[in-house]
Amino acid sequence: MTDQHRVYTKVLKIFKGMMKLSPPGHVVTLAMMVTGIVLSRNAQLSTMSSEIPAEAKEKSIEMRLRRFVKDEKIDTDVIYMPFARQILEALSSSPLVFAMDGSQIGRGCMVLMVGVLYKKRALPIAWIVYKGKKGHTTAQRHIEVLEKVLPLLPVQSEVILLGDAESDTTEMLLWIRENTNWQYVLRTSPQIYAQDQPIGTCPVQKGKVFHCSEVAFTKNGDVQVNLIGWWGSRYQKPIYLISNIENPYQACKYYRRRYQIETFFSDQKSRGFHVHKSHLSDPERISRMLIAACLAYIWMITQGIAVLASKKTGLIDRTDRIDKSLFRLGLDWLKYVLKKDPHFEPSFYFQTLEAIVNVRSRIGNKILINLCLSSYHKFFIGQGTYQRISPIL
């Protein structure tokens, strides 16, 4: 049995246990896409098809994948939402820190992504794709993607939203105030007015943090924000933040993590699946392709966490320290087990490293597998598209 066949059959078996799509062939196609993306590390449909084991010709497989991304009846949110909700449930014991950012994808398109941060990585939660070039987008698009996140949140969860200078719009700030109890830290431009003067005129000293509470943001002054000027000693210029967090140092500490969504884009692009070279140019088709790319990403992150929990990093990384990211650990572990171990199982059920280690220390691996089986059933039953799920450890 080839490596391609081993991976595909296991992914397909898991997806059949998790999903009930109409027509059922969509589950098969999605398993093909995830397999193709992971093994080829490429999101171009023709390249994916070369890694999918099937009796049909590669061109026929490619056309099947193309029909999937073209199918207007396929709802990206319906398929991906249960995975996103499960990730947030797993992280809900601590504040959920979201980062929002845009990146180029496909031909002439942009993706606006919201990811939840965990161990220097951003796990994809919701996205929209639109025609455009890199640069500022509209407040309506930011609100649209945040509206996708809102129903996924666990009850009474604490949320912190991080964003760059593209997201510092009055419209979005009003939406946050009127529809959520979220905290936020957003970068803003020094040219924007606060208290009737440009923010860049604030007296910020190098190596210091300047803070001004309850200032009127923009000339209209529709929103009151806490203004922060932060000039790190290693940088030539200060950056300016707006927040509703009272402690400016806490706000800066949160904002320091915003870069982690950049690691997600680099993993999906040059360091991983090369989604920017998919050759797709229609936003809806790219969005459907991202279902498979994001599921593949969850698999690799989950696998990387499992490698850390089992203390097997030395088999694929340095023995004196861990240099590789969770994503790279997952990719390299798959490559390792395909060579060394005939028994492996993909996983699309996210668990934190801390949760796995704590449970294993108390009850052992065999009981943990049964406990995870129970958790799979409890979470996914009643999720609509998702009927049941198998243990995947």
MORAKA-V673616 format. One record per helix or strand of 3 or more residues. SS is the DSSP state (alpha for helix, beta for strand). FROM is the first residue (numbers start at 1). TO is the last residue. If there is no record, write none. Layout:
SS,FROM,TO / SS,FROM,TO
This chain:
alpha,3,18 / alpha,25,40 / alpha,45,49 / alpha,58,70 / alpha,76,91 / beta,96,105 / beta,109,118 / beta,121,131 / alpha,139,150 / beta,159,163 / alpha,165,167 / alpha,170,179 / beta,183,188 / alpha,199,201 / beta,209,217 / beta,223,230 / beta,239,243 / alpha,248,255 / alpha,260,268 / alpha,275,277 / alpha,283,309 / alpha,313,315 / alpha,326,340 / alpha,353,363 / alpha,365,380
